[in-house]
Amino acid sequence: MKGTFPTEKFQQIETPFYYYDTALLRKTLRSIAEEAGRHQQFIVHYAVKANANPKILNIICQAGLGADCVSGGEIEAACKAGFAPDKIVYAGVGKGDWEIKLGLNKDIFCFNVESLAELEVINELGAAANKVARVCLRINPNVGAHTHANITTGLAENKFGIAMGDMYDVIDRARAMNHVEFKGLHFHIGSQILDMGDFEALCNRINDLQRELEQRHIQVENINVGGGLGVDYTHPNRVPVPDFKAYFDCYAHHLELRDGQRLHFELGRAVVAQCGSLITRTLYIKQGTHKQFAIVDAGMTDLIRPALYQAYHKIENITSDQAIETYDVVGPICESSDVFAKAVDLNRTNRGDLLAIRSAGAYGEIMASQYNCRKLPKGYITEDL
Ligand SMILES: *Cc1c(COP(=O)(O)O)cnc(C)c1O
């Protein structure tokens, strides 16, 4: 089964480019609203780093999600797209002074603080600005996610977050500061997680921490469990919308929330991955000795995930119905890792054919670079065509 694309309209557009199916994005957002909406205390934010295309941000903002930012630039992009500052949370291990000041000036909902050193700087800059910064502490829960080594973040010794053993000390320090207000705890264990058992393990860890905190008479108003829900890269047509019901129900069943407590989520990939495709034109078919190469005009500069993470993306020839043949699909960049897929089955491919590299809406366009002096790819939504 192939995806359906407006291929006639694609012929008018310079390749390579990103195409976002906004009907699917909206369907995904409705599913999130419906499944999270069953649980009164749940608040969902969109992790802007997955895709900051202004049109995509605007649609997500209109659906009522908050924004999770990891830089000052993302805070600016989120505000510009219409996200209210009181729905913005801001994480990151290396927040610069200008970025902290920006968050203070905008009066964002919360800084997710990743070290004691950062907390002290936020307190100082808060004093200088005569503001009180709301903070959650990002705790490293030492929960392993069964995902690619480059995208796990929750193990014990890690640049992200505060070690569990240091948590009480940092909370005490925060509560003694005049320009920060302790608002709760933040966690994020990794990305592309499909085993609900990993999220369940996080819930169990948070339940333990919460009991210990209560023994010390520390109340936690907000718990933020980050993002990480994965998508089905192998079957984008069969599973276009992630299983948000299983995801939110997992937290509802396993996390012991207290009355009045709010549970925040920061979903990135699961919101935008499936609605995006990288559309590329076939330049040449090169016959090798044992294989054939489809050389296309998109490269790792447009979509780096295969080169960076050995990530799989389904590829379809959307302008050919001829018999299936096997190809290595490669880009034009002068790097041998510039390969989208090896030995994939495609309808017989000729020069000029359009290929869709699927599930590319997350960590695609936003990670594009100009290496080899290439142009950045443009992004089009359905309504643009
Ligand atoms: C990257 C990130 C997310 C989003 O991760 P996804 O896997 O795309 O859902 C959420 N929170 C934080 C702190 C992150 O760094």
PDBQT file of the ligand as one rigid body, heavy atoms in Angstrom, charges set to zero:
ROOT
HETATM    1  C1  LIG A 401      13.263  16.143  22.694  1.00  0.00    +0.000 C 
HETATM    2  C2  LIG A 401      12.472  16.396  23.900  1.00  0.00    +0.000 A 
HETATM    3  C3  LIG A 401      11.104  16.097  23.934  1.00  0.00    +0.000 A 
HETATM    4  C4  LIG A 401      10.368  15.486  22.776  1.00  0.00    +0.000 C 
HETATM    5  O1  LIG A 401      10.793  14.205  22.464  1.00  0.00    +0.000 OA
HETATM    6  P1  LIG A 401       9.984  13.321  21.400  1.00  0.00    +0.000 P 
HETATM    7  O2  LIG A 401      10.689  12.026  21.427  1.00  0.00    +0.000 OA
HETATM    8  O3  LIG A 401      10.083  13.995  20.077  1.00  0.00    +0.000 OA
HETATM    9  O4  LIG A 401       8.571  13.212  21.877  1.00  0.00    +0.000 OA
HETATM   10  C5  LIG A 401      10.419  16.379  25.093  1.00  0.00    +0.000 A 
HETATM   11  N1  LIG A 401      11.024  16.927  26.176  1.00  0.00    +0.000 NA
HETATM   12  C6  LIG A 401      12.342  17.229  26.165  1.00  0.00    +0.000 A 
HETATM   13  C7  LIG A 401      12.943  17.822  27.383  1.00  0.00    +0.000 C 
HETATM   14  C8  LIG A 401      13.109  16.970  25.049  1.00  0.00    +0.000 A 
HETATM   15  O5  LIG A 401      14.400  17.264  25.055  1.00  0.00    +0.000 OA
ENDROOT
TORSDOF 0
